[in-house]
Amino acid sequence: MRRLGKVLHVSKTGSIILRTKKIPRIGASVVDKSLDRIGTVSDVFGPVNHPYVAVSSANNVDTNRLVKMVLYLYKD
């Protein structure tokens, strides 16, 4: 498990937006500190040295509760 970053907000389309220091691979699994699945990395954008990440949420996730929460990349 590797720290991905802190959730900044949820976009109008429902993507979870956060900022990170290392670029994750598209399709990587994203979890919270309890290892509950949050979703998958769907896009990386912004400056290379401090990019933004968009995460497509899993169906059962209340995205509004995630704002300011730290999320992690789950290594299979």
PQR file with spaces between the fields and no chain letter, atoms N, CA, C, O and H, PARSE charges and radii, in Angstrom:
ATOM       1  N    MET     1       0.853   -1.174    0.000 -0.4000 1.5000
ATOM       2  CA   MET     1       0.000    0.000    0.000 -0.0000 2.0000
ATOM       3  C    MET     1       0.898    1.236    0.000  0.5500 1.7000
ATOM       4  O    MET     1       1.828    1.341    0.800 -0.5500 1.4000
ATOM       5  N    ARG     2       0.606    2.171   -0.912 -0.4000 1.5000
ATOM       6  CA   ARG     2       1.386    3.405   -1.019 -0.0000 2.0000
ATOM       7  C    ARG     2       0.446    4.599   -0.989  0.5500 1.7000
ATOM       8  O    ARG     2      -0.604    4.590   -1.631 -0.5500 1.4000
ATOM       9  H    ARG     2      -0.149    2.085   -1.562  0.4000 1.0000
ATOM      10  N    ARG     3       0.830    5.630   -0.238 -0.4000 1.5000
ATOM      11  CA   ARG     3      -0.001    6.834   -0.128 -0.0000 2.0000
ATOM      12  C    ARG     3      -0.163    7.463   -1.503  0.5500 1.7000
ATOM      13  O    ARG     3       0.819    7.688   -2.210 -0.5500 1.4000
ATOM      14  H    ARG     3       1.683    5.637    0.283  0.4000 1.0000
ATOM      15  N    LEU     4      -1.401    7.744   -1.877 -0.4000 1.5000
ATOM      16  CA   LEU     4      -1.680    8.400   -3.145 -0.0000 2.0000
ATOM      17  C    LEU     4      -1.823    9.898   -2.939  0.5500 1.7000
ATOM      18  O    LEU     4      -1.192   10.677   -3.653 -0.5500 1.4000
ATOM      19  H    LEU     4      -2.199    7.561   -1.303  0.4000 1.0000
ATOM      20  N    GLY     5      -2.630   10.317   -1.987 -0.4000 1.5000
ATOM      21  CA   GLY     5      -2.810   11.737   -1.714 -0.0000 2.0000
ATOM      22  C    GLY     5      -4.118   12.007   -0.995  0.5500 1.7000
ATOM      23  O    GLY     5      -4.893   11.094   -0.710 -0.5500 1.4000
ATOM      24  H    GLY     5      -3.143    9.684   -1.407  0.4000 1.0000
ATOM      25  N    LYS     6      -4.350   13.301   -0.705 -0.4000 1.5000
ATOM      26  CA   LYS     6      -5.546   13.731    0.005 -0.0000 2.0000
ATOM      27  C    LYS     6      -6.597   14.191   -1.001  0.5500 1.7000
ATOM      28  O    LYS     6      -6.284   14.906   -1.953 -0.5500 1.4000
ATOM      29  H    LYS     6      -3.721   14.043   -0.938  0.4000 1.0000
ATOM      30  N    VAL     7      -7.835   13.781   -0.788 -0.4000 1.5000
ATOM      31  CA   VAL     7      -8.934   14.147   -1.685 -0.0000 2.0000
ATOM      32  C    VAL     7      -9.211   15.642   -1.569  0.5500 1.7000
ATOM      33  O    VAL     7      -9.408   16.166   -0.472 -0.5500 1.4000
ATOM      34  H    VAL     7      -8.090   13.200   -0.015  0.4000 1.0000
ATOM      35  N    LEU     8      -9.224   16.326   -2.723 -0.4000 1.5000
ATOM      36  CA   LEU     8      -9.510   17.757   -2.766 -0.0000 2.0000
ATOM      37  C    LEU     8     -11.000   18.023   -2.909  0.5500 1.7000
ATOM      38  O    LEU     8     -11.566   18.838   -2.181 -0.5500 1.4000
ATOM      39  H    LEU     8      -9.064   15.901   -3.614  0.4000 1.0000
ATOM      40  N    HIS     9     -11.637   17.328   -3.859 -0.4000 1.5000
ATOM      41  CA   HIS     9     -13.072   17.484   -4.084 -0.0000 2.0000
ATOM      42  C    HIS     9     -13.581   16.382   -4.999  0.5500 1.7000
ATOM      43  O    HIS     9     -12.814   15.565   -5.509 -0.5500 1.4000
ATOM      44  H    HIS     9     -11.177   16.666   -4.451  0.4000 1.0000
ATOM      45  N    VAL    10     -14.885   16.381   -5.190 -0.4000 1.5000
ATOM      46  CA   VAL    10     -15.524   15.457   -6.124 -0.0000 2.0000
ATOM      47  C    VAL    10     -16.019   16.292   -7.299  0.5500 1.7000
ATOM      48  O    VAL    10     -16.700   17.298   -7.104 -0.5500 1.4000
ATOM      49  H    VAL    10     -15.508   17.044   -4.776  0.4000 1.0000
ATOM      50  N    SER    11     -15.679   15.880   -8.517 -0.4000 1.5000
ATOM      51  CA   SER    11     -16.060   16.648   -9.706 -0.0000 2.0000
ATOM      52  C    SER    11     -17.554   16.507   -9.997  0.5500 1.7000
ATOM      53  O    SER    11     -18.240   15.669   -9.411 -0.5500 1.4000
ATOM      54  H    SER    11     -15.125   15.062   -8.676  0.4000 1.0000
ATOM      55  N    LYS    12     -18.042   17.343  -10.912 -0.4000 1.5000
ATOM      56  CA   LYS    12     -19.457   17.286  -11.298 -0.0000 2.0000
ATOM      57  C    LYS    12     -19.819   15.943  -11.918  0.5500 1.7000
ATOM      58  O    LYS    12     -20.971   15.514  -11.855 -0.5500 1.4000
ATOM      59  H    LYS    12     -17.485   18.023  -11.389  0.4000 1.0000
ATOM      60  N    THR    13     -18.836   15.283  -12.516 -0.4000 1.5000
ATOM      61  CA   THR    13     -19.086   13.974  -13.132 -0.0000 2.0000
ATOM      62  C    THR    13     -18.938   12.823  -12.140  0.5500 1.7000
ATOM      63  O    THR    13     -19.151   11.666  -12.501 -0.5500 1.4000
ATOM      64  H    THR    13     -17.900   15.631  -12.567  0.4000 1.0000
ATOM      65  N    GLY    14     -18.575   13.130  -10.889 -0.4000 1.5000
ATOM      66  CA   GLY    14     -18.463   12.108   -9.858 -0.0000 2.0000
ATOM      67  C    GLY    14     -17.071   11.559   -9.630  0.5500 1.7000
ATOM      68  O    GLY    14     -16.883   10.682   -8.787 -0.5500 1.4000
ATOM      69  H    GLY    14     -18.403   14.070  -10.596  0.4000 1.0000
ATOM      70  N    SER    15     -16.082   12.066  -10.374 -0.4000 1.5000
ATOM      71  CA   SER    15     -14.699   11.615  -10.156 -0.0000 2.0000
ATOM      72  C    SER    15     -14.147   12.224   -8.873  0.5500 1.7000
ATOM      73  O    SER    15     -14.438   13.372   -8.538 -0.5500 1.4000
ATOM      74  H    SER    15     -16.235   12.779  -11.059  0.4000 1.0000
ATOM      75  N    ILE    16     -13.359   11.449   -8.172 -0.4000 1.5000
ATOM      76  CA   ILE    16     -12.698   11.907   -6.951 -0.0000 2.0000
ATOM      77  C    ILE    16     -11.367   12.514   -7.380  0.5500 1.7000
ATOM      78  O    ILE    16     -10.557   11.842   -8.018 -0.5500 1.4000
ATOM      79  H    ILE    16     -13.123   10.516   -8.444  0.4000 1.0000
ATOM      80  N    ILE    17     -11.133   13.788   -7.031 -0.4000 1.5000
ATOM      81  CA   ILE    17      -9.931   14.495   -7.463 -0.0000 2.0000
ATOM      82  C    ILE    17      -8.993   14.663   -6.276  0.5500 1.7000
ATOM      83  O    ILE    17      -9.396   15.119   -5.206 -0.5500 1.4000
ATOM      84  H    ILE    17     -11.790   14.334   -6.513  0.4000 1.0000
ATOM      85  N    LEU    18      -7.731   14.287   -6.485 -0.4000 1.5000
ATOM      86  CA   LEU    18      -6.724   14.476   -5.445 -0.0000 2.0000
ATOM      87  C    LEU    18      -5.399   14.846   -6.076  0.5500 1.7000
ATOM      88  O    LEU    18      -5.232   14.751   -7.292 -0.5500 1.4000
ATOM      89  H    LEU    18      -7.403   13.917   -7.354  0.4000 1.0000
ATOM      90  N    ARG    19      -4.464   15.263   -5.256 -0.4000 1.5000
ATOM      91  CA   ARG    19      -3.136   15.650   -5.718 -0.0000 2.0000
ATOM      92  C    ARG    19      -2.140   14.637   -5.187  0.5500 1.7000
ATOM      93  O    ARG    19      -2.293   14.122   -4.079 -0.5500 1.4000
ATOM      94  H    ARG    19      -4.600   15.339   -4.268  0.4000 1.0000
ATOM      95  N    THR    20      -1.124   14.353   -5.979 -0.4000 1.5000
ATOM      96  CA   THR    20      -0.135   13.352   -5.590 -0.0000 2.0000
ATOM      97  C    THR    20       1.263   13.824   -5.966  0.5500 1.7000
ATOM      98  O    THR    20       1.417   14.826   -6.665 -0.5500 1.4000
ATOM      99  H    THR    20      -0.999   14.771   -6.879  0.4000 1.0000
ATOM     100  N    LYS    21       2.266   13.115   -5.510 -0.4000 1.5000
ATOM     101  CA   LYS    21       3.651   13.455   -5.852 -0.0000 2.0000
ATOM     102  C    LYS    21       4.223   12.515   -6.897  0.5500 1.7000
ATOM     103  O    LYS    21       5.109   12.899   -7.660 -0.5500 1.4000
ATOM     104  H    LYS    21       2.141   12.301   -4.942  0.4000 1.0000
ATOM     105  N    LYS    22       3.721   11.279   -6.938 -0.4000 1.5000
ATOM     106  CA   LYS    22       4.194   10.297   -7.917 -0.0000 2.0000
ATOM     107  C    LYS    22       3.035    9.907   -8.819  0.5500 1.7000
ATOM     108  O    LYS    22       1.906    9.743   -8.357 -0.5500 1.4000
ATOM     109  H    LYS    22       3.001   10.967   -6.319  0.4000 1.0000
ATOM     110  N    ILE    23       3.317    9.760  -10.094 -0.4000 1.5000
ATOM     111  CA   ILE    23       2.277    9.445  -11.065 -0.0000 2.0000
ATOM     112  C    ILE    23       1.904    7.961  -10.964  0.5500 1.7000
ATOM     113  O    ILE    23       2.754    7.094  -11.164 -0.5500 1.4000
ATOM     114  H    ILE    23       4.234    9.893  -10.469  0.4000 1.0000
ATOM     115  N    PRO    24       0.625    7.667  -10.653 -0.5600 1.5000
ATOM     116  CA   PRO    24       0.183    6.268  -10.599  0.2800 2.0000
ATOM     117  C    PRO    24      -0.188    5.774  -11.991  0.5500 1.7000
ATOM     118  O    PRO    24      -0.383    6.576  -12.904 -0.5500 1.4000
ATOM     119  N    ARG    25      -0.284    4.473  -12.154 -0.4000 1.5000
ATOM     120  CA   ARG    25      -0.706    3.937  -13.452 -0.0000 2.0000
ATOM     121  C    ARG    25      -2.230    3.995  -13.544  0.5500 1.7000
ATOM     122  O    ARG    25      -2.935    3.827  -12.549 -0.5500 1.4000
ATOM     123  H    ARG    25      -0.126    3.822  -11.412  0.4000 1.0000
ATOM     124  N    ILE    26      -2.718    4.235  -14.751 -0.4000 1.5000
ATOM     125  CA   ILE    26      -4.158    4.231  -15.004 -0.0000 2.0000
ATOM     126  C    ILE    26      -4.684    2.817  -14.735  0.5500 1.7000
ATOM     127  O    ILE    26      -4.092    1.832  -15.176 -0.5500 1.4000
ATOM     128  H    ILE    26      -2.146    4.372  -15.559  0.4000 1.0000
ATOM     129  N    GLY    27      -5.779    2.731  -14.022 -0.4000 1.5000
ATOM     130  CA   GLY    27      -6.363    1.432  -13.694 -0.0000 2.0000
ATOM     131  C    GLY    27      -5.942    0.884  -12.347  0.5500 1.7000
ATOM     132  O    GLY    27      -6.438   -0.160  -11.922 -0.5500 1.4000
ATOM     133  H    GLY    27      -6.260    3.531  -13.664  0.4000 1.0000
ATOM     134  N    ALA    28      -5.028    1.574  -11.661 -0.4000 1.5000
ATOM     135  CA   ALA    28      -4.577    1.112  -10.348 -0.0000 2.0000
ATOM     136  C    ALA    28      -5.723    1.176   -9.339  0.5500 1.7000
ATOM     137  O    ALA    28      -6.545    2.091   -9.389 -0.5500 1.4000
ATOM     138  H    ALA    28      -4.625    2.422  -12.006  0.4000 1.0000
ATOM     139  N    SER    29      -5.779    0.214   -8.430 -0.4000 1.5000
ATOM     140  CA   SER    29      -6.812    0.174   -7.392 -0.0000 2.0000
ATOM     141  C    SER    29      -6.513    1.192   -6.305  0.5500 1.7000
ATOM     142  O    SER    29      -5.365    1.363   -5.894 -0.5500 1.4000
ATOM     143  H    SER    29      -5.111   -0.530   -8.389  0.4000 1.0000
ATOM     144  N    VAL    30      -7.565    1.867   -5.843 -0.4000 1.5000
ATOM     145  CA   VAL    30      -7.444    2.885   -4.801 -0.0000 2.0000
ATOM     146  C    VAL    30      -8.274    2.445   -3.602  0.5500 1.7000
ATOM     147  O    VAL    30      -9.423    2.032   -3.751 -0.5500 1.4000
ATOM     148  H    VAL    30      -8.497    1.728   -6.176  0.4000 1.0000
ATOM     149  N    VAL    31      -7.677    2.538   -2.398 -0.4000 1.5000
ATOM     150  CA   VAL    31      -8.336    2.121   -1.159 -0.0000 2.0000
ATOM     151  C    VAL    31      -8.195    3.216   -0.107  0.5500 1.7000
ATOM     152  O    VAL    31      -7.408    4.149   -0.268 -0.5500 1.4000
ATOM     153  H    VAL    31      -6.743    2.874   -2.276  0.4000 1.0000
ATOM     154  N    ASP    32      -8.976    3.088    0.982 -0.4000 1.5000
ATOM     155  CA   ASP    32      -8.801    3.991    2.115 -0.0000 2.0000
ATOM     156  C    ASP    32      -7.909    3.308    3.151  0.5500 1.7000
ATOM     157  O    ASP    32      -7.378    2.227    2.894 -0.5500 1.4000
ATOM     158  H    ASP    32      -9.615    2.330    1.113  0.4000 1.0000
ATOM     159  N    LYS    33      -7.740    3.928    4.315 -0.4000 1.5000
ATOM     160  CA   LYS    33      -6.819    3.369    5.316 -0.0000 2.0000
ATOM     161  C    LYS    33      -7.282    2.025    5.867  0.5500 1.7000
ATOM     162  O    LYS    33      -6.478    1.268    6.410 -0.5500 1.4000
ATOM     163  H    LYS    33      -8.171    4.806    4.524  0.4000 1.0000
ATOM     164  N    SER    34      -8.581    1.722    5.730 -0.4000 1.5000
ATOM     165  CA   SER    34      -9.116    0.435    6.187 -0.0000 2.0000
ATOM     166  C    SER    34      -9.058   -0.637    5.105  0.5500 1.7000
ATOM     167  O    SER    34      -9.564   -1.744    5.289 -0.5500 1.4000
ATOM     168  H    SER    34      -9.234    2.337    5.289  0.4000 1.0000
ATOM     169  N    LEU    35      -8.435   -0.301    3.970 -0.4000 1.5000
ATOM     170  CA   LEU    35      -8.326   -1.175    2.800 -0.0000 2.0000
ATOM     171  C    LEU    35      -9.667   -1.429    2.113  0.5500 1.7000
ATOM     172  O    LEU    35      -9.809   -2.399    1.369 -0.5500 1.4000
ATOM     173  H    LEU    35      -8.024    0.598    3.820  0.4000 1.0000
ATOM     174  N    ASP    36     -10.650   -0.562    2.360 -0.4000 1.5000
ATOM     175  CA   ASP    36     -11.917   -0.642    1.637 -0.0000 2.0000
ATOM     176  C    ASP    36     -11.700   -0.059    0.249  0.5500 1.7000
ATOM     177  O    ASP    36     -11.108    1.010    0.105 -0.5500 1.4000
ATOM     178  H    ASP    36     -10.535    0.226    2.964  0.4000 1.0000
ATOM     179  N    ARG    37     -12.177   -0.761   -0.772 -0.4000 1.5000
ATOM     180  CA   ARG    37     -11.975   -0.316   -2.152 -0.0000 2.0000
ATOM     181  C    ARG    37     -12.778    0.953   -2.418  0.5500 1.7000
ATOM     182  O    ARG    37     -13.984    0.999   -2.176 -0.5500 1.4000
ATOM     183  H    ARG    37     -12.658   -1.630   -0.655  0.4000 1.0000
ATOM     184  N    ILE    38     -12.100    1.975   -2.914 -0.4000 1.5000
ATOM     185  CA   ILE    38     -12.731    3.248   -3.245 -0.0000 2.0000
ATOM     186  C    ILE    38     -12.989    3.344   -4.741  0.5500 1.7000
ATOM     187  O    ILE    38     -14.034    3.844   -5.155 -0.5500 1.4000
ATOM     188  H    ILE    38     -11.120    1.937   -3.110  0.4000 1.0000
ATOM     189  N    GLY    39     -12.058    2.875   -5.550 -0.4000 1.5000
ATOM     190  CA   GLY    39     -12.228    2.929   -7.001 -0.0000 2.0000
ATOM     191  C    GLY    39     -10.930    2.657   -7.715  0.5500 1.7000
ATOM     192  O    GLY    39     -10.042    1.984   -7.190 -0.5500 1.4000
ATOM     193  H    GLY    39     -11.209    2.468   -5.213  0.4000 1.0000
ATOM     194  N    THR    40     -10.822    3.201   -8.955 -0.4000 1.5000
ATOM     195  CA   THR    40      -9.616    3.016   -9.758 -0.0000 2.0000
ATOM     196  C    THR    40      -9.167    4.344  -10.349  0.5500 1.7000
ATOM     197  O    THR    40      -9.983    5.230  -10.602 -0.5500 1.4000
ATOM     198  H    THR    40     -11.542    3.747   -9.382  0.4000 1.0000
ATOM     199  N    VAL    41      -7.868    4.471  -10.565 -0.4000 1.5000
ATOM     200  CA   VAL    41      -7.308    5.674  -11.186 -0.0000 2.0000
ATOM     201  C    VAL    41      -7.791    5.720  -12.631  0.5500 1.7000
ATOM     202  O    VAL    41      -7.581    4.778  -13.395 -0.5500 1.4000
ATOM     203  H    VAL    41      -7.206    3.751  -10.359  0.4000 1.0000
ATOM     204  N    SER    42      -8.446    6.832  -13.003 -0.4000 1.5000
ATOM     205  CA   SER    42      -8.979    6.951  -14.362 -0.0000 2.0000
ATOM     206  C    SER    42      -8.255    7.998  -15.195  0.5500 1.7000
ATOM     207  O    SER    42      -8.323    7.959  -16.424 -0.5500 1.4000
ATOM     208  H    SER    42      -8.617    7.598  -12.383  0.4000 1.0000
ATOM     209  N    ASP    43      -7.555    8.942  -14.546 -0.4000 1.5000
ATOM     210  CA   ASP    43      -6.861    9.993  -15.291 -0.0000 2.0000
ATOM     211  C    ASP    43      -5.796   10.624  -14.411  0.5500 1.7000
ATOM     212  O    ASP    43      -5.909   10.653  -13.185 -0.5500 1.4000
ATOM     213  H    ASP    43      -7.499    8.974  -13.548  0.4000 1.0000
ATOM     214  N    VAL    44      -4.761   11.129  -15.066 -0.4000 1.5000
ATOM     215  CA   VAL    44      -3.702   11.897  -14.405 -0.0000 2.0000
ATOM     216  C    VAL    44      -3.523   13.153  -15.241  0.5500 1.7000
ATOM     217  O    VAL    44      -3.388   13.072  -16.462 -0.5500 1.4000
ATOM     218  H    VAL    44      -4.669   11.105  -16.061  0.4000 1.0000
ATOM     219  N    PHE    45      -3.520   14.318  -14.593 -0.4000 1.5000
ATOM     220  CA   PHE    45      -3.413   15.569  -15.343 -0.0000 2.0000
ATOM     221  C    PHE    45      -2.723   16.637  -14.501  0.5500 1.7000
ATOM     222  O    PHE    45      -2.566   16.481  -13.291 -0.5500 1.4000
ATOM     223  H    PHE    45      -3.629   14.384  -13.602  0.4000 1.0000
ATOM     224  N    GLY    46      -2.315   17.721  -15.153 -0.4000 1.5000
ATOM     225  CA   GLY    46      -1.642   18.810  -14.459 -0.0000 2.0000
ATOM     226  C    GLY    46      -0.138   18.711  -14.578  0.5500 1.7000
ATOM     227  O    GLY    46       0.376   17.964  -15.411 -0.5500 1.4000
ATOM     228  H    GLY    46      -2.443   17.848  -16.137  0.4000 1.0000
ATOM     229  N    PRO    47       0.582   19.469  -13.740 -0.5600 1.5000
ATOM     230  CA   PRO    47       2.044   19.494  -13.824  0.2800 2.0000
ATOM     231  C    PRO    47       2.673   18.139  -13.479  0.5500 1.7000
ATOM     232  O    PRO    47       2.184   17.420  -12.607 -0.5500 1.4000
ATOM     233  N    VAL    48       3.743   17.812  -14.164 -0.4000 1.5000
ATOM     234  CA   VAL    48       4.410   16.517  -13.984 -0.0000 2.0000
ATOM     235  C    VAL    48       4.968   16.352  -12.575  0.5500 1.7000
ATOM     236  O    VAL    48       4.939   15.249  -12.030 -0.5500 1.4000
ATOM     237  H    VAL    48       4.140   18.396  -14.872  0.4000 1.0000
ATOM     238  N    ASN    49       5.473   17.423  -11.978 -0.4000 1.5000
ATOM     239  CA   ASN    49       6.113   17.308  -10.662 -0.0000 2.0000
ATOM     240  C    ASN    49       5.112   17.259   -9.500  0.5500 1.7000
ATOM     241  O    ASN    49       5.511   16.947   -8.378 -0.5500 1.4000
ATOM     242  H    ASN    49       5.497   18.320  -12.420  0.4000 1.0000
ATOM     243  N    HIS    50       3.849   17.550   -9.728 -0.4000 1.5000
ATOM     244  CA   HIS    50       2.837   17.506   -8.664 -0.0000 2.0000
ATOM     245  C    HIS    50       1.453   17.360   -9.305  0.5500 1.7000
ATOM     246  O    HIS    50       0.639   18.279   -9.232 -0.5500 1.4000
ATOM     247  H    HIS    50       3.525   17.803  -10.640  0.4000 1.0000
ATOM     248  N    PRO    51       1.182   16.199   -9.939 -0.5600 1.5000
ATOM     249  CA   PRO    51      -0.038   16.034  -10.742  0.2800 2.0000
ATOM     250  C    PRO    51      -1.313   15.837   -9.913  0.5500 1.7000
ATOM     251  O    PRO    51      -1.278   15.535   -8.720 -0.5500 1.4000
ATOM     252  N    TYR    52      -2.414   16.019  -10.597 -0.4000 1.5000
ATOM     253  CA   TYR    52      -3.728   15.690  -10.063 -0.0000 2.0000
ATOM     254  C    TYR    52      -4.102   14.302  -10.562  0.5500 1.7000
ATOM     255  O    TYR    52      -3.661   13.872  -11.628 -0.5500 1.4000
ATOM     256  H    TYR    52      -2.442   16.264  -11.567  0.4000 1.0000
ATOM     257  N    VAL    53      -4.919   13.608   -9.779 -0.4000 1.5000
ATOM     258  CA   VAL    53      -5.377   12.273  -10.147 -0.0000 2.0000
ATOM     259  C    VAL    53      -6.902   12.252  -10.047  0.5500 1.7000
ATOM     260  O    VAL    53      -7.480   12.751   -9.082 -0.5500 1.4000
ATOM     261  H    VAL    53      -5.277   13.957   -8.913  0.4000 1.0000
ATOM     262  N    ALA    54      -7.540   11.670  -11.056 -0.4000 1.5000
ATOM     263  CA   ALA    54      -8.988   11.446  -11.021 -0.0000 2.0000
ATOM     264  C    ALA    54      -9.218    9.964  -10.755  0.5500 1.7000
ATOM     265  O    ALA    54      -8.618    9.101  -11.397 -0.5500 1.4000
ATOM     266  H    ALA    54      -7.070   11.264  -11.840  0.4000 1.0000
ATOM     267  N    VAL    55     -10.089    9.688   -9.805 -0.4000 1.5000
ATOM     268  CA   VAL    55     -10.414    8.310   -9.442 -0.0000 2.0000
ATOM     269  C    VAL    55     -11.893    8.070   -9.726  0.5500 1.7000
ATOM     270  O    VAL    55     -12.750    8.809   -9.240 -0.5500 1.4000
ATOM     271  H    VAL    55     -10.576   10.388   -9.283  0.4000 1.0000
ATOM     272  N    SER    56     -12.191    7.042  -10.507 -0.4000 1.5000
ATOM     273  CA   SER    56     -13.581    6.623  -10.730 -0.0000 2.0000
ATOM     274  C    SER    56     -13.986    5.774   -9.541  0.5500 1.7000
ATOM     275  O    SER    56     -13.345    4.768   -9.237 -0.5500 1.4000
ATOM     276  H    SER    56     -11.496    6.442  -10.902  0.4000 1.0000
ATOM     277  N    SER    57     -15.054    6.184   -8.869 -0.4000 1.5000
ATOM     278  CA   SER    57     -15.434    5.499   -7.635 -0.0000 2.0000
ATOM     279  C    SER    57     -16.156    4.188   -7.898  0.5500 1.7000
ATOM     280  O    SER    57     -16.807    4.009   -8.927 -0.5500 1.4000
ATOM     281  H    SER    57     -15.575    7.002   -9.116  0.4000 1.0000
ATOM     282  N    ALA    58     -16.026    3.284   -6.947 -0.4000 1.5000
ATOM     283  CA   ALA    58     -16.770    2.026   -6.977 -0.0000 2.0000
ATOM     284  C    ALA    58     -18.244    2.352   -6.729  0.5500 1.7000
ATOM     285  O    ALA    58     -18.559    3.420   -6.202 -0.5500 1.4000
ATOM     286  H    ALA    58     -15.497    3.430   -6.111  0.4000 1.0000
ATOM     287  N    ASN    59     -19.128    1.466   -7.094 -0.4000 1.5000
ATOM     288  CA   ASN    59     -20.571    1.728   -7.031 -0.0000 2.0000
ATOM     289  C    ASN    59     -21.111    2.030   -5.644  0.5500 1.7000
ATOM     290  O    ASN    59     -22.033    2.834   -5.513 -0.5500 1.4000
ATOM     291  H    ASN    59     -18.873    0.599   -7.522  0.4000 1.0000
ATOM     292  N    ASN    60     -20.571    1.420   -4.620 -0.4000 1.5000
ATOM     293  CA   ASN    60     -21.125    1.549   -3.271 -0.0000 2.0000
ATOM     294  C    ASN    60     -20.468    2.638   -2.429  0.5500 1.7000
ATOM     295  O    ASN    60     -20.671    2.666   -1.215 -0.5500 1.4000
ATOM     296  H    ASN    60     -19.821    0.767   -4.726  0.4000 1.0000
ATOM     297  N    VAL    61     -19.687    3.536   -3.030 -0.4000 1.5000
ATOM     298  CA   VAL    61     -18.908    4.519   -2.276 -0.0000 2.0000
ATOM     299  C    VAL    61     -19.639    5.859   -2.203  0.5500 1.7000
ATOM     300  O    VAL    61     -20.072    6.397   -3.222 -0.5500 1.4000
ATOM     301  H    VAL    61     -19.522    3.513   -4.016  0.4000 1.0000
ATOM     302  N    ASP    62     -19.773    6.393   -0.977 -0.4000 1.5000
ATOM     303  CA   ASP    62     -20.314    7.740   -0.779 -0.0000 2.0000
ATOM     304  C    ASP    62     -19.153    8.712   -0.957  0.5500 1.7000
ATOM     305  O    ASP    62     -18.369    8.925   -0.032 -0.5500 1.4000
ATOM     306  H    ASP    62     -19.422    5.955   -0.149  0.4000 1.0000
ATOM     307  N    THR    63     -19.042    9.298   -2.141 -0.4000 1.5000
ATOM     308  CA   THR    63     -17.875   10.117   -2.477 -0.0000 2.0000
ATOM     309  C    THR    63     -17.770   11.385   -1.637  0.5500 1.7000
ATOM     310  O    THR    63     -16.660   11.862   -1.402 -0.5500 1.4000
ATOM     311  H    THR    63     -19.679    9.125   -2.893  0.4000 1.0000
ATOM     312  N    ASN    64     -18.875   11.939   -1.184 -0.4000 1.5000
ATOM     313  CA   ASN    64     -18.827   13.189   -0.419 -0.0000 2.0000
ATOM     314  C    ASN    64     -18.117   13.032    0.922  0.5500 1.7000
ATOM     315  O    ASN    64     -17.561   14.001    1.438 -0.5500 1.4000
ATOM     316  H    ASN    64     -19.777   11.551   -1.375  0.4000 1.0000
ATOM     317  N    ARG    65     -18.124   11.841    1.491 -0.4000 1.5000
ATOM     318  CA   ARG    65     -17.441   11.621    2.779 -0.0000 2.0000
ATOM     319  C    ARG    65     -15.925   11.552    2.625  0.5500 1.7000
ATOM     320  O    ARG    65     -15.196   11.586    3.616 -0.5500 1.4000
ATOM     321  H    ARG    65     -18.575   11.053    1.072  0.4000 1.0000
ATOM     322  N    LEU    66     -15.453   11.456    1.390 -0.4000 1.5000
ATOM     323  CA   LEU    66     -14.024   11.276    1.140 -0.0000 2.0000
ATOM     324  C    LEU    66     -13.218   12.572    1.122  0.5500 1.7000
ATOM     325  O    LEU    66     -11.990   12.533    1.201 -0.5500 1.4000
ATOM     326  H    LEU    66     -16.045   11.428    0.585  0.4000 1.0000
ATOM     327  N    VAL    67     -13.889   13.722    1.018 -0.4000 1.5000
ATOM     328  CA   VAL    67     -13.171   14.994    0.931 -0.0000 2.0000
ATOM     329  C    VAL    67     -12.272   15.160    2.156  0.5500 1.7000
ATOM     330  O    VAL    67     -12.715   14.987    3.291 -0.5500 1.4000
ATOM     331  H    VAL    67     -14.887   13.754    0.953  0.4000 1.0000
ATOM     332  N    LYS    68     -11.018   15.494    1.913 -0.4000 1.5000
ATOM     333  CA   LYS    68      -9.947   15.669    2.909 -0.0000 2.0000
ATOM     334  C    LYS    68      -9.405   14.351    3.463  0.5500 1.7000
ATOM     335  O    LYS    68      -8.537   14.365    4.336 -0.5500 1.4000
ATOM     336  H    LYS    68     -10.659   15.634    0.990  0.4000 1.0000
ATOM     337  N    MET    69      -9.899   13.219    2.974 -0.4000 1.5000
ATOM     338  CA   MET    69      -9.410   11.915    3.413 -0.0000 2.0000
ATOM     339  C    MET    69      -8.188   11.520    2.576  0.5500 1.7000
ATOM     340  O    MET    69      -8.115   11.839    1.389 -0.5500 1.4000
ATOM     341  H    MET    69     -10.604   13.208    2.265  0.4000 1.0000
ATOM     342  N    VAL    70      -7.246   10.835    3.189 -0.4000 1.5000
ATOM     343  CA   VAL    70      -6.074   10.335    2.470 -0.0000 2.0000
ATOM     344  C    VAL    70      -6.422    8.980    1.860  0.5500 1.7000
ATOM     345  O    VAL    70      -6.981    8.110    2.528 -0.5500 1.4000
ATOM     346  H    VAL    70      -7.305   10.575    4.153  0.4000 1.0000
ATOM     347  N    LEU    71      -6.082    8.815    0.579 -0.4000 1.5000
ATOM     348  CA   LEU    71      -6.312    7.556   -0.120 -0.0000 2.0000
ATOM     349  C    LEU    71      -4.981    6.925   -0.496  0.5500 1.7000
ATOM     350  O    LEU    71      -3.950    7.597   -0.536 -0.5500 1.4000
ATOM     351  H    LEU    71      -5.628    9.522    0.037  0.4000 1.0000
ATOM     352  N    TYR    72      -5.016    5.629   -0.771 -0.4000 1.5000
ATOM     353  CA   TYR    72      -3.807    4.852   -1.014 -0.0000 2.0000
ATOM     354  C    TYR    72      -3.948    4.004   -2.275  0.5500 1.7000
ATOM     355  O    TYR    72      -5.055    3.645   -2.676 -0.5500 1.4000
ATOM     356  H    TYR    72      -5.853    5.084   -0.738  0.4000 1.0000
ATOM     357  N    LEU    73      -2.812    3.691   -2.892 -0.4000 1.5000
ATOM     358  CA   LEU    73      -2.781    2.740   -3.995 -0.0000 2.0000
ATOM     359  C    LEU    73      -2.626    1.360   -3.391  0.5500 1.7000
ATOM     360  O    LEU    73      -1.791    1.146   -2.511 -0.5500 1.4000
ATOM     361  H    LEU    73      -1.913    3.983   -2.566  0.4000 1.0000
ATOM     362  N    TYR    74      -3.430    0.428   -3.862 -0.4000 1.5000
ATOM     363  CA   TYR    74      -3.353   -0.943   -3.374 -0.0000 2.0000
ATOM     364  C    TYR    74      -2.552   -1.766   -4.358  0.5500 1.7000
ATOM     365  O    TYR    74      -2.868   -1.809   -5.547 -0.5500 1.4000
ATOM     366  H    TYR    74      -4.108    0.601   -4.577  0.4000 1.0000
ATOM     367  N    LYS    75      -1.516   -2.420   -3.863 -0.4000 1.5000
ATOM     368  CA   LYS    75      -0.692   -3.269   -4.725 -0.0000 2.0000
ATOM     369  C    LYS    75      -1.187   -4.692   -4.616  0.5500 1.7000
ATOM     370  O    LYS    75      -1.199   -5.272   -3.530 -0.5500 1.4000
ATOM     371  H    LYS    75      -1.260   -2.385   -2.897  0.4000 1.0000
ATOM     372  N    ASP    76      -1.600   -5.264   -5.753 -0.4000 1.5000
ATOM     373  CA   ASP    76      -2.129   -6.638   -5.782 -0.0000 2.0000
ATOM     374  C    ASP    76      -1.063   -7.646   -5.444  0.5500 1.7000
ATOM     375  O    ASP    76      -1.333   -8.847   -5.422 -0.5500 1.4000
ATOM     376  H    ASP    76      -1.590   -4.793   -6.635  0.4000 1.0000
